[in-house]
Amino acid sequence: TINGGASFTLRSGDPVCPIIYGMAFKDENTGIAGGGMSGAEPGLFKTTDGGVTWTRKYTGDCNTVLHMSGTEWLSIHRALVIRSTNNGESWSQIGFAPTGFGQMVKVGNSGRLAGVSVDGAASISDDGGISWTLTLIPIGNFGVGEWDIHFADSLNGVVSGQGGTIYLT
């Protein structure tokens, strides 16, 4: 969209675009998506033309993708936190994510990260994803499902998920 979402133009689709589970763009052209292509292994895919074409840059199950700043990106491959410092061209492990991590976000401009697992447990990282501290154990037995996390600024955040559950911080 070039008009704030009033209308959209199709840029690409299956089978030349990944089935996207999470993505981030650093500008209108350069983005990285975690997902899979039809008939191919899942991974991280990069576009430099606004999503018209995609090239695999990492092989493995990856859902969430963050553009940190400049040429630095983060993602999670199963229980590994992986980082690229060359604009997504190559990736290396920097730490371990809590079990079942599904979503990861930046918390304000502080460099802090927050994430939530598929069972609703939330954790914080103050060292760029290398180590994590559990900060929320959900009350109740919700099982595995879709949970999301969002921070409006460096202090105010929300975790939402199963059964309409919402936690605020």
Secondary structure as UniProt FT lines:
FT   TURN            4..5
FT   TURN            14..16
FT   STRAND          19..25
FT   STRAND          31..36
FT   TURN            38..39
FT   STRAND          42..47
FT   TURN            50..51
FT   STRAND          55..59
FT   STRAND          62..69
FT   TURN            70..71
FT   STRAND          72..77
FT   TURN            78..79
FT   STRAND          80..84
FT   TURN            87..88
FT   STRAND          92..96
FT   TURN            99..100
FT   STRAND          101..107
FT   TURN            108..111
FT   STRAND          112..117
FT   TURN            118..119
FT   STRAND          122..125
FT   TURN            128..129
FT   STRAND          133..136
FT   STRAND          148..151
FT   STRAND          157..160
FT   HELIX           162..164
FT   STRAND          166..168
//
